[in-house]
Amino acid sequence: MAVVRQRTAQGSNATEIEKKIKRGNALRQGSAWRWSRGSVALLLGTLSLCGAAVWLYVTSLDSEVTETLVSRSELVSPQPRVYAIECSEDYENYKRYPGCTPQKCGRAVTDSVVTREEAQALRRNVRERIQAVIAETFDLDPAMVYLTKPTFFSRINSTAAKTQHDEYWHPHIDKVIHKNRTVTPSTLDKMKRSGTFSAPNHAKLKVTYGSFDYTSLLYLSDYGSDFTGGRFIFMDQNGNRTVEPRAGRVSFFTSGSENLHRVERVTWGTRYAITVSFTCDPAHAISDPALP
């Protein structure tokens, strides 16, 4: 009988061990399920954050833009993409320079004048190529189109503006002509205060450079990958149209009030560009800047 009791005890122990094993497996399965649920929740949270970041990026873009003339991903080559617009009345009172004064107005974009590599190297002949494509696009005599000042390099980021000159996002035009004379920024301010000048396209018009007849921008960085915001916006009466920067892209346009424009605020990264300007007036012509 003692032997039978021992075997019964051993059988009872085996049953208890089996129950413990089952309970352990159940606990491990429950733990694994809780871990799985936690991982799914973490993944969903991450996706939600990413979605929120995308939403913030999209809403940071200029909500007033109604049309993208050229996107950063497009390649405009070999011919410029030209958008003809009606010339403003400015030129009716403007001293005319045959072969240079705009007979047709517009804005254009090309990616074939300067390569991405040359945009980084800033080759000496970039100015000549830009001048040539402007003359060809607007039917000008290249010899009558002169480089003018200021021609400058710009570096724009999201840092807060320290002076009024840093506030690049205000609407402006590059040239105003009023009663047979070019209006400079200081003269425009005086005329506005005296009531002798009214802005043709915008109540808060600001003139930037009095000597410009044709304005061009050479972009040195890419919209969307090097920076966000910073798109160039033409402010037309029937909508706002933008050109998205791309390294090596040249955007150019007639500088009168038909091309009121501004630059979108940069929200991230740094936007690099060179402004190269041209005049019809030999009195405002400058020589090519000396390079080291």
C-alpha positions as CSV (number, residue, x, y, z in Angstrom):
1,M,0.0,0.0,0.0
2,A,2.9,2.3,0.7
3,V,4.0,1.9,-2.9
4,V,0.6,2.8,-4.2
5,R,0.5,6.0,-2.0
6,Q,3.9,7.0,-3.3
7,R,2.8,6.6,-6.9
8,T,-0.4,8.5,-6.2
9,A,1.7,11.4,-4.7
10,Q,4.0,11.4,-7.7
11,G,1.0,11.5,-10.0
12,S,-0.4,14.4,-8.0
13,N,2.9,16.3,-8.3
14,A,2.9,15.7,-12.1
15,T,-0.5,17.2,-12.3
16,E,0.5,20.2,-10.3
17,I,3.5,20.7,-12.5
18,E,1.5,20.4,-15.6
19,K,-1.0,23.1,-14.3
20,K,1.9,25.4,-13.4
21,I,3.3,25.0,-17.0
22,K,-0.1,25.8,-18.4
23,R,-0.4,28.8,-16.2
24,G,3.1,30.0,-17.2
25,N,2.3,29.6,-20.9
26,A,-1.0,31.5,-20.4
27,L,0.9,34.3,-18.6
28,R,3.5,34.5,-21.4
29,Q,0.8,34.6,-24.0
30,G,-1.0,37.4,-22.2
31,S,2.3,39.3,-21.8
32,A,3.1,38.8,-25.5
33,W,-0.4,40.1,-26.4
34,R,-0.1,43.1,-24.2
35,W,3.4,43.8,-25.7
36,S,1.9,43.4,-29.2
37,R,-1.0,45.8,-28.3
38,G,1.5,48.3,-26.9
39,S,3.7,48.1,-30.1
40,V,0.6,48.7,-32.3
41,A,-0.4,51.7,-30.1
42,L,3.2,53.1,-30.4
43,L,3.1,52.6,-34.1
44,L,-0.2,54.3,-34.4
45,G,1.1,57.2,-32.3
46,T,4.1,57.6,-34.4
47,L,2.0,57.6,-37.6
48,S,-0.2,60.2,-36.0
49,L,2.8,62.4,-35.2
50,C,4.1,62.0,-38.8
51,G,0.6,62.9,-40.1
52,A,0.6,66.0,-37.9
53,A,4.0,67.0,-39.2
54,V,2.9,66.7,-42.8
55,W,-0.2,68.7,-42.0
56,L,1.8,71.4,-40.4
57,Y,4.2,71.5,-43.4
58,V,1.3,71.8,-45.8
59,T,-0.5,74.5,-43.8
60,S,2.8,76.4,-43.5
61,L,2.8,76.9,-47.3
62,D,1.2,80.0,-48.7
63,S,-2.5,79.4,-48.8
64,E,-3.0,82.2,-51.2
65,V,-1.1,80.6,-54.1
66,T,-3.6,79.6,-56.8
67,E,-1.3,78.2,-59.4
68,T,2.2,76.8,-59.6
69,L,3.8,77.9,-62.8
70,V,6.8,75.6,-62.5
71,S,7.3,73.0,-59.8
72,R,10.7,72.1,-58.3
73,S,10.5,68.6,-59.8
74,E,10.0,69.8,-63.3
75,L,12.9,70.2,-65.8
76,V,12.3,73.2,-68.1
77,S,14.6,72.5,-71.1
78,P,15.7,73.2,-73.7
79,Q,13.4,76.2,-74.4
80,P,12.2,78.6,-71.6
81,R,8.7,78.3,-70.5
82,V,7.3,81.8,-71.2
83,Y,4.1,83.3,-69.7
84,A,3.2,86.5,-71.6
85,I,1.3,89.2,-69.7
86,E,0.0,92.6,-70.7
87,C,2.5,95.3,-70.1
88,S,1.5,97.9,-67.5
89,E,0.8,101.5,-68.4
90,D,4.2,102.5,-66.8
91,Y,5.9,102.2,-70.2
92,E,3.7,104.8,-71.9
93,N,5.5,107.5,-69.9
94,Y,8.9,105.9,-70.0
95,K,11.8,107.1,-72.1
96,R,12.1,104.5,-74.7
97,Y,15.4,102.8,-75.6
98,P,15.0,101.1,-79.0
99,G,16.0,97.4,-78.9
100,C,15.6,97.3,-75.1
101,T,12.5,98.9,-73.7
102,P,9.8,96.2,-73.3
103,Q,7.5,95.9,-76.3
104,K,6.0,92.7,-74.8
105,C,6.0,91.8,-71.1
106,G,6.0,88.6,-69.2
107,R,7.8,86.1,-67.0
108,A,9.8,83.0,-68.0
109,V,11.7,80.1,-66.5
110,T,14.4,77.9,-67.8
111,D,16.6,75.1,-66.5
112,S,18.9,74.9,-69.5
113,V,21.0,78.1,-69.2
114,V,22.9,77.1,-66.1
115,T,23.6,73.5,-64.9
116,R,23.3,72.5,-61.3
117,E,27.1,72.1,-61.1
118,E,27.7,75.6,-62.6
119,A,25.2,77.1,-60.2
120,Q,27.4,75.8,-57.3
121,A,30.6,77.0,-59.0
122,L,29.2,80.4,-60.1
123,R,30.9,80.5,-63.4
124,R,31.9,83.9,-64.8
125,N,29.8,83.6,-68.0
126,V,26.6,83.0,-66.2
127,R,25.6,86.7,-66.5
128,E,26.2,86.6,-70.3
129,R,24.0,83.5,-70.7
130,I,21.2,85.0,-68.6
131,Q,21.4,88.3,-70.6
132,A,21.2,86.3,-73.9
133,V,18.1,84.3,-72.9
134,I,16.3,87.5,-71.7
135,A,17.1,89.2,-75.0
136,E,16.0,86.2,-77.1
137,T,12.8,85.7,-75.0
138,F,11.7,89.4,-75.2
139,D,13.0,90.1,-78.7
140,L,15.7,92.6,-77.6
141,D,19.0,93.7,-79.0
142,P,21.5,92.1,-76.5
143,A,24.0,94.9,-77.0
144,M,21.3,97.4,-75.7
145,V,20.7,95.4,-72.5
146,Y,23.1,96.4,-69.7
147,L,24.0,94.9,-66.4
148,T,22.9,97.1,-63.5
149,K,23.1,97.3,-59.8
150,P,22.4,95.9,-57.4
151,T,23.3,92.4,-58.4
152,F,23.5,90.4,-55.3
153,F,23.6,87.0,-53.5
154,S,20.8,86.3,-51.0
155,R,20.7,83.8,-48.2
156,I,17.2,83.5,-46.6
157,N,16.2,81.3,-43.6
158,S,13.6,81.3,-40.9
159,T,15.5,83.6,-38.6
160,A,13.4,86.5,-37.4
161,A,14.0,89.8,-39.3
162,K,16.2,92.3,-37.5
163,T,15.6,95.3,-39.8
164,Q,12.9,96.4,-42.3
165,H,15.3,95.4,-45.1
166,D,15.2,91.8,-43.8
167,E,11.4,91.6,-44.4
168,Y,11.6,90.1,-47.8
169,W,8.0,88.8,-47.8
170,H,6.3,92.2,-48.5
171,P,4.7,92.7,-52.0
172,H,6.9,94.9,-54.2
173,I,7.8,95.7,-57.7
174,D,11.3,96.3,-59.0
175,K,10.7,99.5,-61.0
176,V,8.1,102.2,-61.1
177,I,7.9,104.8,-63.9
178,H,5.8,108.0,-63.3
179,K,5.5,110.9,-65.7
180,N,8.7,110.3,-67.7
181,R,10.9,109.5,-64.8
182,T,11.9,106.5,-62.8
183,V,10.6,106.5,-59.2
184,T,13.2,105.5,-56.6
185,P,12.1,104.0,-53.2
186,S,12.6,107.3,-51.4
187,T,10.8,109.3,-54.0
188,L,7.9,106.8,-54.0
189,D,7.5,107.2,-50.2
190,K,7.3,111.0,-50.6
191,M,4.8,110.7,-53.4
192,K,2.6,108.4,-51.4
193,R,2.6,110.8,-48.4
194,S,1.7,113.7,-50.7
195,G,-1.0,111.8,-52.5
196,T,0.6,112.3,-56.0
197,F,1.1,108.6,-56.6
198,S,-1.3,105.7,-56.3
199,A,-0.1,102.1,-56.6
200,P,-1.3,100.4,-59.8
201,N,-1.8,96.9,-58.4
202,H,-1.6,96.9,-54.7
203,A,-2.4,99.2,-51.8
204,K,0.8,98.5,-50.0
205,L,3.1,98.6,-53.0
206,K,6.8,99.0,-52.4
207,V,9.3,99.7,-55.1
208,T,12.7,98.1,-54.6
209,Y,15.1,99.1,-57.3
210,G,14.6,102.0,-59.7
211,S,17.1,101.1,-62.4
212,F,15.8,97.6,-63.2
213,D,14.1,96.9,-66.6
214,Y,14.5,93.1,-66.4
215,T,15.0,91.1,-63.3
216,S,16.4,87.5,-63.1
217,L,17.0,85.1,-60.3
218,L,19.4,82.2,-60.4
219,Y,18.5,79.6,-57.7
220,L,21.3,77.7,-55.9
221,S,19.2,75.4,-53.8
222,D,16.1,73.2,-54.1
223,Y,12.6,73.9,-52.7
224,G,11.3,71.0,-50.6
225,S,14.7,69.4,-49.9
226,D,17.0,72.3,-48.9
227,F,14.3,74.5,-47.5
228,T,10.5,74.9,-47.3
229,G,8.5,78.1,-47.9
230,G,10.6,80.6,-49.9
231,R,8.7,80.2,-53.2
232,F,8.6,83.3,-55.5
233,I,5.0,84.5,-56.0
234,F,3.6,86.7,-58.7
235,M,0.6,88.6,-57.4
236,D,-1.8,89.0,-60.3
237,Q,-5.3,90.5,-60.1
238,N,-6.9,87.1,-60.8
239,G,-4.7,85.0,-58.6
240,N,-1.2,84.3,-57.2
241,R,1.2,82.2,-59.3
242,T,4.4,80.7,-58.0
243,V,7.8,79.4,-59.3
244,E,9.3,76.7,-57.2
245,P,13.1,77.2,-56.8
246,R,15.5,74.5,-58.2
247,A,19.3,74.7,-58.2
248,G,20.4,76.0,-61.6
249,R,16.9,77.3,-62.5
250,V,16.7,80.9,-63.9
251,S,13.5,82.8,-63.5
252,F,13.3,86.2,-65.3
253,F,10.6,88.9,-65.9
254,T,10.0,92.4,-67.0
255,S,10.4,94.7,-63.9
256,G,7.4,96.9,-64.2
257,S,4.2,96.9,-62.1
258,E,2.8,94.2,-64.3
259,N,5.0,91.8,-62.2
260,L,4.1,92.7,-58.6
261,H,5.6,89.9,-56.5
262,R,6.9,88.7,-53.1
263,V,8.7,85.8,-51.6
264,E,7.0,83.3,-49.3
265,R,8.5,83.2,-45.8
266,V,11.1,80.4,-45.4
267,T,9.9,78.0,-42.7
268,W,12.8,75.6,-42.6
269,G,16.4,75.4,-44.1
270,T,18.1,78.0,-46.2
271,R,17.3,79.4,-49.6
272,Y,20.2,80.6,-51.7
273,A,19.8,82.7,-54.9
274,I,21.5,85.3,-57.0
275,T,19.6,88.3,-58.4
276,V,21.0,89.5,-61.7
277,S,19.4,92.7,-63.0
278,F,19.5,94.5,-66.3
279,T,18.7,98.1,-67.5
280,C,18.0,99.8,-70.8
281,D,19.6,103.1,-69.6
282,P,23.4,103.2,-70.3
283,A,23.6,105.7,-67.4
284,H,22.7,102.9,-65.0
285,A,25.0,100.3,-66.5
286,I,27.8,98.7,-64.5
287,S,30.7,96.5,-65.4
288,D,30.9,92.8,-64.5
289,P,32.0,92.5,-60.9
290,A,35.6,91.6,-60.5
291,L,36.1,88.0,-59.3
292,P,39.2,86.8,-57.3
